[in-house]
Amino acid sequence: MKIKAIKMDGEGEDRELDGSAIITPEDESYAPFKVSAGYMHKHDPRVGGYYVRYDDGYESFSPAKAFEEGYTRVEGDWTDRLREELKQVEERISKLDPFTWNEKMKRMDEVDLALQRVQWHAMGTYLQCLSERLRRLKQK
């Protein structure tokens, strides 16, 4: 399950008067953020644990030990993952290439061949997007 987790640091929990709180993540690349009184009451988060937001928007809290034993950390930042994605797409296109434009492929079902070529073009467009994003990052 894909989740977003932010470890809270020792100085980061500051309860507000309305019962909400400002949580300061340990990772300084994330800004402090406010959680509702309902979240605080339901989850009673503790410094050193993990704030978790699932893809569907549900928020929860996990104590450090349970979280760290249950999940594997993905190393690197998002730009590393972007470079890895680029590499994977390049590899997939290179494998699809010979089967998309080979003369023998003309014997393939017409619809299947058309779909394969649409896939090849879509992957090429995706590769261009990834390449452009990386190029723009280098300019910053």
N, CA, C and O atoms as a GROMACS GRO file, in nm:
protein
  560
    1MET      N    1   0.084  -0.117   0.000
    1MET     CA    2   0.000   0.000   0.000
    1MET      C    3   0.089   0.124   0.000
    1MET      O    4   0.178   0.137   0.084
    2LYS      N    5   0.064   0.212  -0.092
    2LYS     CA    6   0.145   0.334  -0.101
    2LYS      C    7   0.096   0.434   0.003
    2LYS      O    8  -0.022   0.469   0.006
    3ILE      N    9   0.187   0.479   0.087
    3ILE     CA   10   0.150   0.576   0.190
    3ILE      C   11   0.250   0.691   0.192
    3ILE      O   12   0.360   0.680   0.138
    4LYS      N   13   0.211   0.798   0.253
    4LYS     CA   14   0.302   0.910   0.277
    4LYS      C   15   0.317   0.919   0.428
    4LYS      O   16   0.217   0.931   0.498
    5ALA      N   17   0.439   0.914   0.480
    5ALA     CA   18   0.462   0.917   0.624
    5ALA      C   19   0.564   1.025   0.656
    5ALA      O   20   0.660   1.046   0.582
    6ILE      N   21   0.542   1.092   0.766
    6ILE     CA   22   0.632   1.197   0.812
    6ILE      C   23   0.661   1.172   0.958
    6ILE      O   24   0.569   1.168   1.039
    7LYS      N   25   0.786   1.155   0.992
    7LYS     CA   26   0.822   1.133   1.132
    7LYS      C   27   0.819   1.267   1.206
    7LYS      O   28   0.876   1.366   1.160
    8MET      N   29   0.754   1.267   1.319
    8MET     CA   30   0.743   1.391   1.397
    8MET      C   31   0.865   1.404   1.487
    8MET      O   32   0.914   1.305   1.541
    9ASP      N   33   0.916   1.527   1.503
    9ASP     CA   34   1.033   1.543   1.588
    9ASP      C   35   0.994   1.588   1.729
    9ASP      O   36   0.878   1.623   1.753
   10GLY      N   37   1.088   1.588   1.821
   10GLY     CA   38   1.063   1.618   1.961
   10GLY      C   39   1.011   1.758   1.986
   10GLY      O   40   0.941   1.779   2.085
   11GLU      N   41   1.042   1.853   1.902
   11GLU     CA   42   0.999   1.991   1.922
   11GLU      C   43   0.871   2.022   1.846
   11GLU      O   44   0.820   2.133   1.852
   12GLY      N   45   0.818   1.922   1.773
   12GLY     CA   46   0.716   1.954   1.674
   12GLY      C   47   0.572   1.950   1.716
   12GLY      O   48   0.488   1.997   1.641
   13GLU      N   49   0.538   1.897   1.829
   13GLU     CA   50   0.398   1.886   1.864
   13GLU      C   51   0.359   2.006   1.950
   13GLU      O   52   0.415   2.028   2.058
   14ASP      N   53   0.264   2.083   1.903
   14ASP     CA   54   0.225   2.206   1.971
   14ASP      C   55   0.072   2.212   1.967
   14ASP      O   56   0.014   2.255   1.867
   15ARG      N   57   0.008   2.170   2.074
   15ARG     CA   58  -0.138   2.165   2.076
   15ARG      C   59  -0.196   2.306   2.075
   15ARG      O   60  -0.152   2.394   2.150
   16GLU      N   61  -0.295   2.327   1.991
   16GLU     CA   62  -0.364   2.454   1.979
   16GLU      C   63  -0.479   2.458   2.079
   16GLU      O   64  -0.514   2.355   2.137
   17LEU      N   65  -0.538   2.576   2.101
   17LEU     CA   66  -0.648   2.592   2.195
   17LEU      C   67  -0.774   2.515   2.154
   17LEU      O   68  -0.849   2.471   2.240
   18ASP      N   69  -0.796   2.500   2.024
   18ASP     CA   70  -0.916   2.429   1.978
   18ASP      C   71  -0.898   2.277   1.977
   18ASP      O   72  -0.987   2.206   1.931
   19GLY      N   73  -0.786   2.227   2.026
   19GLY     CA   74  -0.762   2.083   2.030
   19GLY      C   75  -0.685   2.031   1.910
   19GLY      O   76  -0.642   1.916   1.908
   20SER      N   77  -0.668   2.116   1.808
   20SER     CA   78  -0.589   2.075   1.693
   20SER      C   79  -0.441   2.085   1.730
   20SER      O   80  -0.409   2.122   1.843
   21ALA      N   81  -0.353   2.052   1.640
   21ALA     CA   82  -0.210   2.059   1.670
   21ALA      C   83  -0.132   2.092   1.544
   21ALA      O   84  -0.178   2.067   1.433
   22ILE      N   85  -0.016   2.147   1.562
   22ILE     CA   86   0.079   2.170   1.453
   22ILE      C   87   0.186   2.063   1.470
   22ILE      O   88   0.250   2.053   1.575
   23ILE      N   89   0.204   1.984   1.367
   23ILE     CA   90   0.306   1.880   1.372
   23ILE      C   91   0.423   1.924   1.284
   23ILE      O   92   0.403   1.961   1.168
   24THR      N   93   0.541   1.919   1.338
   24THR     CA   94   0.662   1.951   1.262
   24THR      C   95   0.733   1.820   1.228
   24THR      O   96   0.777   1.748   1.317
   25PRO      N   97   0.743   1.790   1.102
   25PRO     CA   98   0.810   1.668   1.060
   25PRO      C   99   0.959   1.671   1.091
   25PRO      O  100   1.021   1.777   1.094
   26GLU      N  101   1.016   1.553   1.113
   26GLU     CA  102   1.161   1.542   1.134
   26GLU      C  103   1.235   1.582   1.007
   26GLU      O  104   1.339   1.648   1.013
   27ASP      N  105   1.182   1.541   0.894
   27ASP     CA  106   1.241   1.574   0.764
   27ASP      C  107   1.210   1.720   0.734
   27ASP      O  108   1.094   1.755   0.712
   28GLU      N  109   1.312   1.804   0.734
   28GLU     CA  110   1.293   1.947   0.718
   28GLU      C  111   1.248   1.989   0.578
   28GLU      O  112   1.218   2.106   0.556
   29SER      N  113   1.243   1.895   0.484
   29SER     CA  114   1.193   1.931   0.352
   29SER      C  115   1.040   1.940   0.352
   29SER      O  116   0.981   1.986   0.254
   30TYR      N  117   0.976   1.897   0.461
   30TYR     CA  118   0.832   1.910   0.477
   30TYR      C  119   0.804   2.023   0.574
   30TYR      O  120   0.870   2.035   0.677
   31ALA      N  121   0.706   2.105   0.542
   31ALA     CA  122   0.668   2.216   0.630
   31ALA      C  123   0.580   2.164   0.743
   31ALA      O  124   0.512   2.063   0.727
   32PRO      N  125   0.581   2.232   0.856
   32PRO     CA  126   0.487   2.197   0.964
   32PRO      C  127   0.345   2.207   0.910
   32PRO      O  128   0.317   2.286   0.820
   33PHE      N  129   0.256   2.126   0.965
   33PHE     CA  130   0.118   2.126   0.918
   33PHE      C  131   0.023   2.105   1.036
   33PHE      O  132   0.062   2.052   1.140
   34LYS      N  133  -0.099   2.148   1.016
   34LYS     CA  134  -0.200   2.142   1.121
   34LYS      C  135  -0.284   2.015   1.105
   34LYS      O  136  -0.324   1.980   0.994
   35VAL      N  137  -0.311   1.949   1.217
   35VAL     CA  138  -0.405   1.836   1.218
   35VAL      C  139  -0.522   1.875   1.307
   35VAL      O  140  -0.507   1.952   1.402
   36SER      N  141  -0.637   1.822   1.276
   36SER     CA  142  -0.759   1.860   1.346
   36SER      C  143  -0.765   1.806   1.489
   36SER      O  144  -0.691   1.716   1.526
   37ALA      N  145  -0.856   1.864   1.566
   37ALA     CA  146  -0.881   1.815   1.702
   37ALA      C  147  -0.931   1.670   1.696
   37ALA      O  148  -0.896   1.588   1.781
   38GLY      N  149  -1.012   1.640   1.595
   38GLY     CA  150  -1.062   1.503   1.578
   38GLY      C  151  -0.948   1.404   1.557
   38GLY      O  152  -0.949   1.295   1.614
   39TYR      N  153  -0.851   1.443   1.477
   39TYR     CA  154  -0.734   1.358   1.455
   39TYR      C  155  -0.660   1.338   1.587
   39TYR      O  156  -0.624   1.225   1.622
   40MET      N  157  -0.638   1.446   1.659
   40MET     CA  158  -0.564   1.438   1.786
   40MET      C  159  -0.636   1.348   1.886
   40MET      O  160  -0.573   1.268   1.955
   41HIS      N  161  -0.769   1.362   1.894
   41HIS     CA  162  -0.847   1.283   1.989
   41HIS      C  163  -0.846   1.134   1.950
   41HIS      O  164  -0.827   1.047   2.035
   42LYS      N  165  -0.867   1.107   1.823
   42LYS     CA  166  -0.876   0.968   1.775
   42LYS      C  167  -0.742   0.896   1.780
   42LYS      O  168  -0.735   0.780   1.821
   43HIS      N  169  -0.635   0.964   1.739
   43HIS     CA  170  -0.505   0.896   1.722
   43HIS      C  171  -0.405   0.922   1.833
   43HIS      O  172  -0.312   0.843   1.851
   44ASP      N  173  -0.421   1.032   1.907
   44ASP     CA  174  -0.329   1.068   2.015
   44ASP      C  175  -0.182   1.048   1.973
   44ASP      O  176  -0.110   0.970   2.035
   45PRO      N  177  -0.140   1.119   1.867
   45PRO     CA  178  -0.003   1.098   1.817
   45PRO      C  179   0.102   1.139   1.919
   45PRO      O  180   0.080   1.226   2.003
   46ARG      N  181   0.216   1.074   1.911
   46ARG     CA  182   0.328   1.100   2.001
   46ARG      C  183   0.452   1.137   1.922
   46ARG      O  184   0.472   1.090   1.810
   47VAL      N  185   0.533   1.221   1.980
   47VAL     CA  186   0.661   1.259   1.919
   47VAL      C  187   0.742   1.131   1.897
   47VAL      O  188   0.749   1.045   1.985
   48GLY      N  189   0.803   1.121   1.780
   48GLY     CA  190   0.882   1.004   1.746
   48GLY      C  191   0.805   0.903   1.664
   48GLY      O  192   0.864   0.813   1.604
   49GLY      N  193   0.673   0.916   1.661
   49GLY     CA  194   0.590   0.826   1.581
   49GLY      C  195   0.572   0.880   1.440
   49GLY      O  196   0.642   0.973   1.399
   50TYR      N  197   0.479   0.822   1.366
   50TYR     CA  198   0.460   0.858   1.226
   50TYR      C  199   0.318   0.903   1.198
   50TYR      O  200   0.222   0.836   1.236
   51TYR      N  201   0.306   1.017   1.133
   51TYR     CA  202   0.180   1.064   1.076
   51TYR      C  203   0.169   0.995   0.940
   51TYR      O  204   0.265   0.994   0.863
   52VAL      N  205   0.054   0.938   0.911
   52VAL     CA  206   0.037   0.863   0.787
   52VAL      C  207  -0.086   0.914   0.713
   52VAL      O  208  -0.193   0.928   0.772
   53ARG      N  209  -0.071   0.942   0.584
   53ARG     CA  210  -0.184   0.978   0.499
   53ARG      C  211  -0.186   0.879   0.383
   53ARG      O  212  -0.089   0.868   0.308
   54TYR      N  213  -0.298   0.808   0.370
   54TYR     CA  214  -0.315   0.709   0.264
   54TYR      C  215  -0.361   0.778   0.135
   54TYR      O  216  -0.403   0.893   0.137
   55ASP      N  217  -0.353   0.706   0.024
   55ASP     CA  218  -0.392   0.760  -0.106
   55ASP      C  219  -0.536   0.812  -0.107
   55ASP      O  220  -0.566   0.909  -0.178
   56ASP      N  221  -0.624   0.750  -0.029
   56ASP     CA  222  -0.763   0.794  -0.028
   56ASP      C  223  -0.787   0.912   0.065
   56ASP      O  224  -0.902   0.955   0.082
   57GLY      N  225  -0.680   0.966   0.126
   57GLY     CA  226  -0.691   1.083   0.212
   57GLY      C  227  -0.706   1.052   0.361
   57GLY      O  228  -0.700   1.143   0.444
   58TYR      N  229  -0.727   0.925   0.395
   58TYR     CA  230  -0.742   0.888   0.536
   58TYR      C  231  -0.611   0.915   0.610
   58TYR      O  232  -0.503   0.882   0.561
   59GLU      N  233  -0.621   0.976   0.730
   59GLU     CA  234  -0.503   1.007   0.810
   59GLU      C  235  -0.502   0.919   0.934
   59GLU      O  236  -0.606   0.894   0.994
   60SER      N  237  -0.383   0.873   0.972
   60SER     CA  238  -0.370   0.794   1.094
   60SER      C  239  -0.234   0.821   1.158
   60SER      O  240  -0.156   0.902   1.109
   61PHE      N  241  -0.208   0.752   1.266
   61PHE     CA  242  -0.082   0.762   1.338
   61PHE      C  243  -0.033   0.621   1.366
   61PHE      O  244  -0.112   0.531   1.392
   62SER      N  245   0.098   0.604   1.359
   62SER     CA  246   0.157   0.474   1.389
   62SER      C  247   0.277   0.496   1.481
   62SER      O  248   0.364   0.578   1.452
   63PRO      N  249   0.281   0.423   1.592
   63PRO     CA  250   0.401   0.431   1.677
   63PRO      C  251   0.524   0.390   1.597
   63PRO      O  252   0.515   0.307   1.506
   64ALA      N  253   0.638   0.446   1.631
   64ALA     CA  254   0.761   0.423   1.555
   64ALA      C  255   0.794   0.276   1.538
   64ALA      O  256   0.822   0.232   1.427
   65LYS      N  257   0.791   0.199   1.645
   65LYS     CA  258   0.831   0.058   1.638
   65LYS      C  259   0.742  -0.020   1.540
   65LYS      O  260   0.793  -0.093   1.456
   66ALA      N  261   0.611  -0.003   1.552
   66ALA     CA  262   0.519  -0.075   1.463
   66ALA      C  263   0.538  -0.032   1.318
   66ALA      O  264   0.537  -0.116   1.228
   67PHE      N  265   0.555   0.097   1.297
   67PHE     CA  266   0.572   0.148   1.161
   67PHE      C  267   0.701   0.099   1.099
   67PHE      O  268   0.702   0.049   0.987
   68GLU      N  269   0.811   0.113   1.172
   68GLU     CA  270   0.943   0.078   1.118
   68GLU      C  271   0.959  -0.072   1.096
   68GLU      O  272   1.034  -0.113   1.009
   69GLU      N  273   0.888  -0.154   1.173
   69GLU     CA  274   0.893  -0.299   1.152
   69GLU      C  275   0.800  -0.342   1.039
   69GLU      O  276   0.818  -0.449   0.980
   70GLY      N  277   0.698  -0.260   1.010
   70GLY     CA  278   0.598  -0.298   0.912
   70GLY      C  279   0.620  -0.246   0.772
   70GLY      O  280   0.559  -0.296   0.678
   71TYR      N  281   0.706  -0.146   0.756
   71TYR     CA  282   0.727  -0.084   0.625
   71TYR      C  283   0.875  -0.078   0.593
   71TYR      O  284   0.960  -0.077   0.682
   72THR      N  285   0.905  -0.075   0.463
   72THR     CA  286   1.042  -0.063   0.415
   72THR      C  287   1.063   0.078   0.364
   72THR      O  288   0.983   0.129   0.285
   73ARG      N  289   1.169   0.142   0.408
   73ARG     CA  290   1.199   0.278   0.365
   73ARG      C  291   1.246   0.278   0.220
   73ARG      O  292   1.328   0.195   0.180
   74VAL      N  293   1.194   0.371   0.143
   74VAL     CA  294   1.238   0.390   0.006
   74VAL      C  295   1.348   0.495   0.010
   74VAL      O  296   1.324   0.609   0.049
   75GLU      N  297   1.468   0.455  -0.030
   75GLU     CA  298   1.583   0.546  -0.022
   75GLU      C  299   1.579   0.646  -0.135
   75GLU      O  300   1.524   0.620  -0.242
   76GLY      N  301   1.638   0.760  -0.111
   76GLY     CA  302   1.648   0.863  -0.213
   76GLY      C  303   1.530   0.956  -0.210
   76GLY      O  304   1.428   0.929  -0.147
   77ASP      N  305   1.545   1.067  -0.281
   77ASP     CA  306   1.436   1.163  -0.287
   77ASP      C  307   1.358   1.142  -0.416
   77ASP      O  308   1.387   1.049  -0.492
   78TRP      N  309   1.260   1.226  -0.440
   78TRP     CA  310   1.173   1.208  -0.555
   78TRP      C  311   1.248   1.224  -0.687
   78TRP      O  312   1.208   1.165  -0.788
   79THR      N  313   1.356   1.303  -0.689
   79THR     CA  314   1.431   1.318  -0.813
   79THR      C  315   1.506   1.189  -0.847
   79THR      O  316   1.523   1.156  -0.964
   80ASP      N  317   1.550   1.117  -0.744
   80ASP     CA  318   1.613   0.986  -0.769
   80ASP      C  319   1.512   0.890  -0.829
   80ASP      O  320   1.543   0.814  -0.921
   81ARG      N  321   1.390   0.893  -0.775
   81ARG     CA  322   1.285   0.805  -0.828
   81ARG      C  323   1.247   0.844  -0.970
   81ARG      O  324   1.216   0.757  -1.051
   82LEU      N  325   1.250   0.974  -1.000
   82LEU     CA  326   1.221   1.020  -1.135
   82LEU      C  327   1.327   0.969  -1.233
   82LEU      O  328   1.294   0.924  -1.343
   83ARG      N  329   1.454   0.975  -1.193
   83ARG     CA  330   1.562   0.922  -1.278
   83ARG      C  331   1.547   0.771  -1.299
   83ARG      O  332   1.570   0.721  -1.409
   84GLU      N  333   1.510   0.700  -1.194
   84GLU     CA  334   1.491   0.555  -1.204
   84GLU      C  335   1.373   0.522  -1.297
   84GLU      O  336   1.380   0.429  -1.377
   85GLU      N  337   1.268   0.598  -1.285
   85GLU     CA  338   1.152   0.580  -1.374
   85GLU      C  339   1.191   0.602  -1.519
   85GLU      O  340   1.151   0.525  -1.606
   86LEU      N  341   1.270   0.707  -1.546
   86LEU     CA  342   1.318   0.734  -1.681
   86LEU      C  343   1.396   0.614  -1.735
   86LEU      O  344   1.375   0.571  -1.848
   87LYS      N  345   1.485   0.562  -1.653
   87LYS     CA  346   1.567   0.447  -1.693
   87LYS      C  347   1.480   0.326  -1.727
   87LYS      O  348   1.504   0.256  -1.825
   88GLN      N  349   1.377   0.302  -1.644
   88GLN     CA  350   1.289   0.187  -1.666
   88GLN      C  351   1.208   0.203  -1.795
   88GLN      O  352   1.190   0.108  -1.870
   89VAL      N  353   1.158   0.324  -1.820
   89VAL     CA  354   1.079   0.348  -1.940
   89VAL      C  355   1.168   0.333  -2.064
   89VAL      O  356   1.125   0.275  -2.164
   90GLU      N  357   1.291   0.385  -2.059
   90GLU     CA  358   1.384   0.369  -2.171
   90GLU      C  359   1.407   0.220  -2.201
   90GLU      O  360   1.409   0.179  -2.316
   91GLU      N  361   1.424   0.142  -2.095
   91GLU     CA  362   1.447  -0.002  -2.112
   91GLU      C  363   1.325  -0.070  -2.173
   91GLU      O  364   1.339  -0.156  -2.261
   92ARG      N  365   1.207  -0.034  -2.127
   92ARG     CA  366   1.085  -0.096  -2.180
   92ARG      C  367   1.062  -0.061  -2.326
   92ARG      O  368   1.020  -0.145  -2.405
   93ILE      N  369   1.091   0.064  -2.361
   93ILE     CA  370   1.076   0.105  -2.502
   93ILE      C  371   1.175   0.028  -2.589
   93ILE      O  372   1.140  -0.017  -2.698
   94SER      N  373   1.298   0.014  -2.542
   94SER     CA  374   1.399  -0.057  -2.621
   94SER      C  375   1.360  -0.204  -2.642
   94SER      O  376   1.395  -0.263  -2.744
   95LYS      N  377   1.289  -0.262  -2.547
   95LYS     CA  378   1.244  -0.401  -2.561
   95LYS      C  379   1.122  -0.411  -2.653
   95LYS      O  380   1.104  -0.511  -2.723
   96LEU      N  381   1.040  -0.308  -2.653
   96LEU     CA  382   0.919  -0.309  -2.736
   96LEU      C  383   0.950  -0.273  -2.881
   96LEU      O  384   0.882  -0.320  -2.972
   97ASP      N  385   1.053  -0.192  -2.902
   97ASP     CA  386   1.091  -0.144  -3.036
   97ASP      C  387   1.096  -0.253  -3.142
   97ASP      O  388   1.027  -0.242  -3.244
   98PRO      N  389   1.175  -0.359  -3.122
   98PRO     CA  390   1.189  -0.458  -3.228
   98PRO      C  391   1.058  -0.529  -3.263
   98PRO      O  392   1.041  -0.577  -3.375
   99PHE      N  393   0.967  -0.536  -3.168
   99PHE     CA  394   0.841  -0.606  -3.192
   99PHE      C  395   0.734  -0.514  -3.249
   99PHE      O  396   0.626  -0.560  -3.287
  100THR      N  397   0.762  -0.386  -3.253
  100THR     CA  398   0.662  -0.290  -3.300
  100THR      C  399   0.684  -0.254  -3.446
  100THR      O  400   0.587  -0.230  -3.519
  101TRP      N  401   0.808  -0.249  -3.488
  101TRP     CA  402   0.838  -0.200  -3.623
  101TRP      C  403   0.902  -0.306  -3.713
  101TRP      O  404   0.946  -0.274  -3.824
  102ASN      N  405   0.908  -0.430  -3.669
  102ASN     CA  406   0.965  -0.540  -3.744
  102ASN      C  407   0.870  -0.581  -3.858
  102ASN      O  408   0.748  -0.581  -3.839
  103GLU      N  409   0.925  -0.615  -3.974
  103GLU     CA  410   0.844  -0.657  -4.089
  103GLU      C  411   0.757  -0.778  -4.056
  103GLU      O  412   0.645  -0.791  -4.106
  104LYS      N  413   0.808  -0.867  -3.971
  104LYS     CA  414   0.732  -0.987  -3.934
  104LYS      C  415   0.605  -0.950  -3.857
  104LYS      O  416   0.509  -1.027  -3.854
  105MET      N  417   0.606  -0.832  -3.794
  105MET     CA  418   0.491  -0.791  -3.714
  105MET      C  419   0.369  -0.762  -3.801
  105MET      O  420   0.257  -0.755  -3.750
  106LYS      N  421   0.391  -0.743  -3.932
  106LYS     CA  422   0.278  -0.718  -4.022
  106LYS      C  423   0.184  -0.838  -4.029
  106LYS      O  424   0.070  -0.826  -4.073
  107ARG      N  425   0.234  -0.955  -3.986
  107ARG     CA  426   0.150  -1.076  -3.981
  107ARG      C  427   0.064  -1.079  -3.856
  107ARG      O  428  -0.026  -1.162  -3.842
  108MET      N  429   0.092  -0.989  -3.765
  108MET     CA  430   0.018  -0.981  -3.640
  108MET      C  431  -0.123  -0.928  -3.668
  108MET      O  432  -0.145  -0.856  -3.765
  109ASP      N  433  -0.218  -0.964  -3.583
  109ASP     CA  434  -0.353  -0.912  -3.595
  109ASP      C  435  -0.348  -0.761  -3.605
  109ASP      O  436  -0.275  -0.695  -3.531
  110GLU      N  437  -0.425  -0.706  -3.698
  110GLU     CA  438  -0.421  -0.563  -3.727
  110GLU      C  439  -0.452  -0.476  -3.605
  110GLU      O  440  -0.385  -0.375  -3.581
  111VAL      N  441  -0.552  -0.513  -3.528
  111VAL     CA  442  -0.589  -0.436  -3.409
  111VAL      C  443  -0.481  -0.446  -3.302
  111VAL      O  444  -0.446  -0.346  -3.240
  112ASP      N  445  -0.428  -0.568  -3.280
  112ASP     CA  446  -0.322  -0.586  -3.181
  112ASP      C  447  -0.198  -0.504  -3.217
  112ASP      O  448  -0.136  -0.443  -3.130
  113LEU      N  449  -0.163  -0.503  -3.346
  113LEU     CA  450  -0.048  -0.426  -3.391
  113LEU      C  451  -0.073  -0.276  -3.370
  113LEU      O  452   0.016  -0.204  -3.325
  114ALA      N  453  -0.192  -0.231  -3.402
  114ALA     CA  454  -0.225  -0.089  -3.383
  114ALA      C  455  -0.218  -0.052  -3.235
  114ALA      O  456  -0.165   0.053  -3.200
  115LEU      N  457  -0.269  -0.137  -3.148
  115LEU     CA  458  -0.264  -0.111  -3.004
  115LEU      C  459  -0.120  -0.109  -2.954
  115LEU      O  460  -0.084  -0.027  -2.869
  116GLN      N  461  -0.039  -0.200  -3.006
  116GLN     CA  462   0.102  -0.204  -2.965
  116GLN      C  463   0.173  -0.076  -3.006
  116GLN      O  464   0.256  -0.024  -2.932
  117ARG      N  465   0.141  -0.026  -3.124
  117ARG     CA  466   0.204   0.099  -3.170
  117ARG      C  467   0.154   0.220  -3.090
  117ARG      O  468   0.231   0.313  -3.065
  118VAL      N  469   0.028   0.219  -3.051
  118VAL     CA  470  -0.024   0.325  -2.964
  118VAL      C  471   0.050   0.321  -2.831
  118VAL      O  472   0.088   0.425  -2.777
  119GLN      N  473   0.071   0.200  -2.779
  119GLN     CA  474   0.146   0.183  -2.653
  119GLN      C  475   0.288   0.239  -2.669
  119GLN      O  476   0.336   0.310  -2.582
  120TRP      N  477   0.353   0.206  -2.779
  120TRP     CA  478   0.489   0.253  -2.804
  120TRP      C  479   0.493   0.406  -2.807
  120TRP      O  480   0.582   0.466  -2.747
  121HIS      N  481   0.398   0.468  -2.877
  121HIS     CA  482   0.394   0.614  -2.885
  121HIS      C  483   0.366   0.676  -2.747
  121HIS      O  484   0.427   0.776  -2.711
  122ALA      N  485   0.274   0.616  -2.672
  122ALA     CA  486   0.242   0.667  -2.538
  122ALA      C  487   0.364   0.660  -2.447
  122ALA      O  488   0.392   0.754  -2.371
  123MET      N  489   0.436   0.551  -2.455
  123MET     CA  490   0.558   0.537  -2.374
  123MET      C  491   0.661   0.640  -2.416
  123MET      O  492   0.732   0.694  -2.331
  124GLY      N  493   0.670   0.668  -2.546
  124GLY     CA  494   0.762   0.770  -2.595
  124GLY      C  495   0.726   0.908  -2.543
  124GLY      O  496   0.814   0.987  -2.506
  125THR      N  497   0.596   0.938  -2.539
  125THR     CA  498   0.550   1.066  -2.486
  125THR      C  499   0.582   1.076  -2.337
  125THR      O  500   0.628   1.180  -2.290
  126TYR      N  501   0.559   0.967  -2.265
  126TYR     CA  502   0.589   0.963  -2.122
  126TYR      C  503   0.739   0.984  -2.099
  126TYR      O  504   0.778   1.057  -2.009
  127LEU      N  505   0.821   0.920  -2.181
  127LEU     CA  506   0.966   0.936  -2.172
  127LEU      C  507   1.006   1.082  -2.196
  127LEU      O  508   1.093   1.134  -2.126
  128GLN      N  509   0.944   1.148  -2.292
  128GLN     CA  510   0.972   1.289  -2.318
  128GLN      C  511   0.936   1.376  -2.197
  128GLN      O  512   1.009   1.468  -2.162
  129CYS      N  513   0.822   1.345  -2.135
  129CYS     CA  514   0.781   1.421  -2.016
  129CYS      C  515   0.883   1.405  -1.903
  129CYS      O  516   0.923   1.503  -1.841
  130LEU      N  517   0.923   1.282  -1.877
  130LEU     CA  518   1.022   1.257  -1.772
  130LEU      C  519   1.153   1.328  -1.803
  130LEU      O  520   1.213   1.390  -1.715
  131SER      N  521   1.197   1.319  -1.927
  131SER     CA  522   1.323   1.384  -1.968
  131SER      C  523   1.315   1.534  -1.950
  131SER      O  524   1.410   1.596  -1.901
  132GLU      N  525   1.203   1.594  -1.988
  132GLU     CA  526   1.187   1.738  -1.975
  132GLU      C  527   1.184   1.780  -1.828
  132GLU      O  528   1.243   1.882  -1.791
  133ARG      N  529   1.116   1.704  -1.745
  133ARG     CA  530   1.114   1.736  -1.602
  133ARG      C  531   1.255   1.734  -1.543
  133ARG      O  532   1.292   1.822  -1.465
  134LEU      N  533   1.333   1.634  -1.580
  134LEU     CA  534   1.471   1.626  -1.531
  134LEU      C  535   1.557   1.740  -1.586
  134LEU      O  536   1.639   1.796  -1.514
  135ARG      N  537   1.538   1.773  -1.711
  135ARG     CA  538   1.612   1.884  -1.772
  135ARG      C  539   1.582   2.014  -1.699
  135ARG      O  540   1.673   2.093  -1.671
  136ARG      N  541   1.455   2.037  -1.669
  136ARG     CA  542   1.416   2.160  -1.598
  136ARG      C  543   1.471   2.163  -1.456
  136ARG      O  544   1.503   2.270  -1.405
  137LEU      N  545   1.482   2.047  -1.393
  137LEU     CA  546   1.539   2.041  -1.259
  137LEU      C  547   1.685   2.084  -1.259
  137LEU      O  548   1.732   2.152  -1.167
  138LYS      N  549   1.756   2.046  -1.362
  138LYS     CA  550   1.898   2.082  -1.373
  138LYS      C  551   1.917   2.231  -1.389
  138LYS      O  552   2.021   2.285  -1.351
  139GLN      N  553   1.818   2.299  -1.445
  139GLN     CA  554   1.826   2.444  -1.468
  139GLN      C  555   1.805   2.523  -1.340
  139GLN      O  556   1.845   2.639  -1.330
  140LYS      N  557   1.741   2.462  -1.242
  140LYS     CA  558   1.708   2.535  -1.117
  140LYS      C  559   1.825   2.543  -1.023
  140LYS      O  560   1.814   2.600  -0.915
   0.00000   0.00000   0.00000
